[in-house]
Amino acid sequence: MSTEQKTTVEQVFGMMRQMMGSIPPAIAKGTAADEGLLYEHLRSRAYAMPAEGPSMKRLAP
């Protein structure tokens, strides 16, 4: 059993406010409808835009 806790919506929103100044309206509305959408967005973003650079750029010849 894992003791790792998932980052809360408020923690994610706090990070977004710090990085971008505000929470994009689509993210706020989507999260209100289904919290899972926020976590899927984060997962997808981490895949498409990893710290070492965009994944599509790494595939270019």
MISE-641522 format. One record per atom (N, C-alpha, C): atom name; z negated, y, x. Coordinates in Angstrom, 1 decimal, m for minus. Layout:
BEGIN
@atom = CA&w = Z&v = Y&u = X
...
This chain:
BEGIN
@atom = N&w = 0.0&v = m1.2&u = 0.8
@atom = CA&w = 0.0&v = 0.0&u = 0.0
@atom = C&w = 0.0&v = 1.3&u = 0.9
@atom = N&w = 0.8&v = 2.2&u = 0.6
@atom = CA&w = 1.0&v = 3.4&u = 1.4
@atom = C&w = 0.0&v = 4.5&u = 0.9
@atom = N&w = m0.6&v = 5.2&u = 1.9
@atom = CA&w = m1.5&v = 6.3&u = 1.6
@atom = C&w = m0.8&v = 7.6&u = 1.7
@atom = N&w = 0.5&v = 7.6&u = 2.0
@atom = CA&w = 1.2&v = 8.8&u = 2.1
@atom = C&w = 1.4&v = 9.5&u = 0.7
@atom = N&w = 1.2&v = 10.8&u = 0.6
@atom = CA&w = 1.3&v = 11.5&u = m0.6
@atom = C&w = 2.6&v = 12.2&u = m0.7
@atom = N&w = 3.2&v = 12.2&u = m1.8
@atom = CA&w = 4.5&v = 13.0&u = m2.0
@atom = C&w = 4.2&v = 14.5&u = m2.1
@atom = N&w = 5.0&v = 15.3&u = m1.5
@atom = CA&w = 4.9&v = 16.7&u = m1.6
@atom = C&w = 5.0&v = 17.1&u = m3.0
@atom = N&w = 4.1&v = 18.0&u = m3.5
@atom = CA&w = 4.1&v = 18.4&u = m4.9
@atom = C&w = 5.2&v = 19.4&u = m5.1
@atom = N&w = 5.5&v = 19.6&u = m6.4
@atom = CA&w = 6.5&v = 20.6&u = m6.8
@atom = C&w = 6.1&v = 22.0&u = m6.4
@atom = N&w = 4.8&v = 22.3&u = m6.5
@atom = CA&w = 4.4&v = 23.6&u = m6.1
@atom = C&w = 4.5&v = 23.8&u = m4.6
@atom = N&w = 4.2&v = 22.8&u = m3.8
@atom = CA&w = 4.4&v = 22.9&u = m2.4
@atom = C&w = 5.9&v = 23.1&u = m2.0
@atom = N&w = 6.8&v = 22.4&u = m2.7
@atom = CA&w = 8.2&v = 22.6&u = m2.4
@atom = C&w = 8.6&v = 24.0&u = m2.8
@atom = N&w = 8.2&v = 24.4&u = m4.0
@atom = CA&w = 8.5&v = 25.8&u = m4.5
@atom = C&w = 8.0&v = 26.8&u = m3.5
@atom = N&w = 6.8&v = 26.6&u = m3.0
@atom = CA&w = 6.2&v = 27.5&u = m2.0
@atom = C&w = 7.1&v = 27.6&u = m0.7
@atom = N&w = 7.6&v = 26.5&u = m0.3
@atom = CA&w = 8.5&v = 26.5&u = 0.9
@atom = C&w = 9.8&v = 27.2&u = 0.6
@atom = N&w = 10.3&v = 27.0&u = m0.6
@atom = CA&w = 11.6&v = 27.7&u = m1.0
@atom = C&w = 11.4&v = 29.2&u = m1.0
@atom = N&w = 10.2&v = 29.6&u = m1.6
@atom = CA&w = 9.9&v = 31.0&u = m1.6
@atom = C&w = 9.9&v = 31.6&u = m0.2
@atom = N&w = 9.2&v = 30.9&u = 0.7
@atom = CA&w = 9.1&v = 31.3&u = 2.1
@atom = C&w = 10.5&v = 31.4&u = 2.8
@atom = N&w = 11.3&v = 30.4&u = 2.6
@atom = CA&w = 12.6&v = 30.3&u = 3.3
@atom = C&w = 13.7&v = 31.2&u = 2.6
@atom = N&w = 13.7&v = 31.2&u = 1.3
@atom = CA&w = 14.8&v = 31.9&u = 0.6
@atom = C&w = 14.4&v = 33.2&u = m0.2
@atom = N&w = 13.1&v = 33.4&u = m0.3
@atom = CA&w = 12.6&v = 34.5&u = m1.0
@atom = C&w = 12.3&v = 34.3&u = m2.5
@atom = N&w = 13.0&v = 33.2&u = m3.1
@atom = CA&w = 12.8&v = 32.9&u = m4.5
@atom = C&w = 13.3&v = 31.5&u = m4.7
@atom = N&w = 13.0&v = 31.0&u = m5.9
@atom = CA&w = 13.5&v = 29.6&u = m6.3
@atom = C&w = 14.8&v = 29.8&u = m7.1
@atom = N&w = 15.8&v = 29.1&u = m6.7
@atom = CA&w = 17.1&v = 29.2&u = m7.4
@atom = C&w = 16.8&v = 28.8&u = m8.9
@atom = N&w = 17.4&v = 29.6&u = m9.8
@atom = CA&w = 17.1&v = 29.3&u = m11.3
@atom = C&w = 17.5&v = 27.9&u = m11.7
@atom = N&w = 18.6&v = 27.4&u = m11.1
@atom = CA&w = 19.0&v = 26.0&u = m11.5
@atom = C&w = 18.0&v = 25.0&u = m11.1
@atom = N&w = 17.4&v = 25.2&u = m9.9
@atom = CA&w = 16.3&v = 24.3&u = m9.4
@atom = C&w = 15.1&v = 24.4&u = m10.3
@atom = N&w = 14.7&v = 25.6&u = m10.6
@atom = CA&w = 13.5&v = 25.7&u = m11.5
@atom = C&w = 13.7&v = 25.1&u = m12.9
@atom = N&w = 14.9&v = 25.3&u = m13.5
@atom = CA&w = 15.2&v = 24.8&u = m14.8
@atom = C&w = 15.3&v = 23.3&u = m14.7
@atom = N&w = 16.0&v = 22.7&u = m13.7
@atom = CA&w = 16.1&v = 21.3&u = m13.6
@atom = C&w = 14.8&v = 20.6&u = m13.4
@atom = N&w = 13.9&v = 21.2&u = m12.6
@atom = CA&w = 12.6&v = 20.6&u = m12.3
@atom = C&w = 11.8&v = 20.6&u = m13.6
@atom = N&w = 11.9&v = 21.7&u = m14.4
@atom = CA&w = 11.2&v = 21.7&u = m15.6
@atom = C&w = 11.6&v = 20.6&u = m16.6
@atom = N&w = 12.9&v = 20.3&u = m16.5
@atom = CA&w = 13.4&v = 19.2&u = m17.4
@atom = C&w = 13.1&v = 17.8&u = m16.9
@atom = N&w = 13.1&v = 17.7&u = m15.5
@atom = CA&w = 12.9&v = 16.4&u = m14.9
@atom = C&w = 12.5&v = 16.6&u = m13.5
@atom = N&w = 11.3&v = 16.4&u = m13.1
@atom = CA&w = 10.8&v = 16.6&u = m11.8
@atom = C&w = 11.5&v = 15.8&u = m10.7
@atom = N&w = 12.0&v = 14.7&u = m11.1
@atom = CA&w = 12.8&v = 13.8&u = m10.2
@atom = C&w = 14.0&v = 14.5&u = m9.7
@atom = N&w = 14.6&v = 15.4&u = m10.4
@atom = CA&w = 15.8&v = 16.2&u = m10.0
@atom = C&w = 15.5&v = 17.0&u = m8.7
@atom = N&w = 14.3&v = 17.5&u = m8.6
@atom = CA&w = 13.9&v = 18.3&u = m7.4
@atom = C&w = 13.9&v = 17.4&u = m6.2
@atom = N&w = 13.3&v = 16.2&u = m6.3
@atom = CA&w = 13.2&v = 15.3&u = m5.2
@atom = C&w = 14.5&v = 14.7&u = m4.8
@atom = N&w = 15.4&v = 14.5&u = m5.8
@atom = CA&w = 16.8&v = 14.0&u = m5.5
@atom = C&w = 17.5&v = 15.1&u = m4.7
@atom = N&w = 17.3&v = 16.4&u = m5.2
@atom = CA&w = 18.0&v = 17.5&u = m4.5
@atom = C&w = 17.5&v = 17.5&u = m3.0
@atom = N&w = 16.3&v = 17.4&u = m2.8
@atom = CA&w = 15.7&v = 17.4&u = m1.4
@atom = C&w = 16.3&v = 16.3&u = m0.6
@atom = N&w = 16.3&v = 15.1&u = m1.2
@atom = CA&w = 16.9&v = 13.9&u = m0.5
@atom = C&w = 18.3&v = 14.1&u = m0.1
@atom = N&w = 19.1&v = 14.6&u = m1.1
@atom = CA&w = 20.5&v = 14.8&u = m0.8
@atom = C&w = 20.8&v = 15.9&u = 0.2
@atom = N&w = 20.0&v = 17.0&u = 0.1
@atom = CA&w = 20.1&v = 18.1&u = 1.1
@atom = C&w = 19.7&v = 17.6&u = 2.5
@atom = N&w = 18.7&v = 16.8&u = 2.6
@atom = CA&w = 18.3&v = 16.3&u = 3.9
@atom = C&w = 19.5&v = 15.4&u = 4.5
@atom = N&w = 20.2&v = 14.7&u = 3.7
@atom = CA&w = 21.3&v = 13.9&u = 4.2
@atom = C&w = 22.5&v = 14.8&u = 4.6
@atom = N&w = 22.8&v = 15.7&u = 3.7
@atom = CA&w = 24.0&v = 16.6&u = 4.0
@atom = C&w = 23.8&v = 17.6&u = 5.0
@atom = N&w = 22.5&v = 18.1&u = 5.2
@atom = CA&w = 22.2&v = 19.2&u = 6.1
@atom = C&w = 21.1&v = 18.8&u = 7.0
@atom = N&w = 21.2&v = 17.8&u = 7.8
@atom = CA&w = 20.0&v = 17.4&u = 8.7
@atom = C&w = 19.8&v = 18.5&u = 9.7
@atom = N&w = 18.6&v = 18.4&u = 10.3
@atom = CA&w = 18.2&v = 19.4&u = 11.4
@atom = C&w = 19.2&v = 19.5&u = 12.5
@atom = N&w = 19.9&v = 18.4&u = 12.8
@atom = CA&w = 20.8&v = 18.4&u = 14.0
@atom = C&w = 22.2&v = 18.9&u = 13.6
@atom = N&w = 22.4&v = 19.3&u = 12.4
@atom = CA&w = 23.6&v = 19.9&u = 12.0
@atom = C&w = 24.2&v = 19.2&u = 10.8
@atom = N&w = 25.1&v = 19.8&u = 10.1
@atom = CA&w = 25.7&v = 19.2&u = 8.9
@atom = C&w = 26.4&v = 17.9&u = 9.2
@atom = N&w = 26.2&v = 16.9&u = 8.3
@atom = CA&w = 26.7&v = 15.6&u = 8.6
@atom = C&w = 28.3&v = 15.6&u = 8.6
@atom = N&w = 28.9&v = 16.4&u = 7.8
@atom = CA&w = 30.4&v = 16.4&u = 7.7
@atom = C&w = 30.9&v = 16.9&u = 9.0
@atom = N&w = 30.2&v = 17.9&u = 9.7
@atom = CA&w = 30.7&v = 18.4&u = 10.9
@atom = C&w = 30.7&v = 17.3&u = 12.0
@atom = N&w = 29.7&v = 16.4&u = 11.9
@atom = CA&w = 29.5&v = 15.4&u = 12.9
@atom = C&w = 30.7&v = 14.4&u = 12.8
@atom = N&w = 31.3&v = 14.3&u = 11.6
@atom = CA&w = 32.4&v = 13.3&u = 11.4
@atom = C&w = 33.7&v = 13.8&u = 11.8
@atom = N&w = 33.8&v = 15.1&u = 12.0
@atom = CA&w = 35.1&v = 15.7&u = 12.4
@atom = C&w = 35.5&v = 15.3&u = 13.8
@atom = N&w = 36.8&v = 15.1&u = 14.0
@atom = CA&w = 37.3&v = 14.6&u = 15.3
@atom = C&w = 37.2&v = 15.7&u = 16.3
